[in-house]
Amino acid sequence: MATSSITANFYCTEAKAANTFVDLLLSENPPAKWTAPAPTGAVHEIKGKREIRSAVQRIVRARRGKVHA
């Protein structure tokens, strides 16, 4: 699910850039000369079953078109 949503609107028309992207995407260890950008944002850790249940319910409601903020 995450991969499809990340790449849904992605396209590249330059062959060299596309090949580099695919090489990096499929490589287990990126080349030493390539440096990843610094991560941004915060990481959230799920604390328990109640939080998991709440997240699943939000996803189900969103898929059914019944999103309530």
Phi, psi and omega per residue, in radians:
M1 nan -0.805 -3.106
A2 -1.116 -0.776 -3.112
T3 -1.083 -0.744 -3.122
S4 -1.150 -0.654 -3.133
S5 -1.277 -0.552 3.124
I6 -1.241 -0.704 -3.051
T7 -1.733 0.123 -3.064
A8 -1.038 -0.730 -3.084
N9 -1.924 0.400 -3.091
F10 -1.645 2.334 2.998
Y11 -2.611 2.701 -3.132
C12 -2.489 2.230 -3.097
T13 -1.782 -0.160 -3.129
E14 -1.644 2.154 -3.044
A15 -1.063 -0.762 -3.104
K16 -1.121 -0.755 3.126
A17 -1.154 -0.693 3.127
A18 -1.127 -0.747 3.114
N19 -1.120 -0.715 3.106
T20 -1.101 -0.771 3.130
F21 -1.038 -0.825 -3.133
V22 -1.126 -0.737 3.113
D23 -1.041 -0.796 3.137
L24 -1.184 -0.675 -3.126
L25 -1.124 -0.666 -3.066
L26 -1.624 -0.159 -3.095
S27 -1.431 2.465 3.078
E28 -1.335 -0.628 3.100
N29 -2.199 2.021 3.138
P30 -1.142 2.701 3.124
P31 -1.020 2.625 -3.096
A32 -1.073 -0.551 -3.103
K33 -1.332 -0.249 -3.138
W34 -1.608 2.248 3.112
T35 -2.047 2.330 3.125
A36 -1.340 2.572 3.058
P37 -1.154 2.688 3.123
A38 -1.119 2.392 3.141
P39 -1.137 2.546 3.094
T40 -2.131 2.750 3.118
G41 1.559 3.117 -3.105
A42 -1.945 2.618 3.077
V43 -1.724 2.314 3.141
H44 -1.880 2.296 3.082
E45 -1.811 2.300 3.124
I46 -1.296 2.282 -3.020
K47 -1.562 -0.446 -3.104
G48 -3.020 -3.031 -3.081
K49 -1.129 -0.625 -3.139
R50 -1.079 -0.726 3.137
E51 -1.191 -0.674 3.086
I52 -1.100 -0.817 -3.141
R53 -1.051 -0.740 3.127
S54 -1.093 -0.753 3.140
A55 -1.127 -0.752 3.135
V56 -1.115 -0.730 3.121
Q57 -1.104 -0.700 3.100
R58 -1.096 -0.721 3.138
I59 -1.144 -0.764 -3.140
V60 -1.094 -0.792 3.123
R61 -1.075 -0.713 -3.139
A62 -1.139 -0.704 3.124
R63 -1.149 -0.559 -3.131
R64 -1.507 -0.091 3.118
G65 1.430 0.383 -3.123
K66 -2.032 0.949 -3.092
V67 -1.379 2.187 3.065
H68 -2.162 2.106 -3.094
A69 -1.270 nan nan
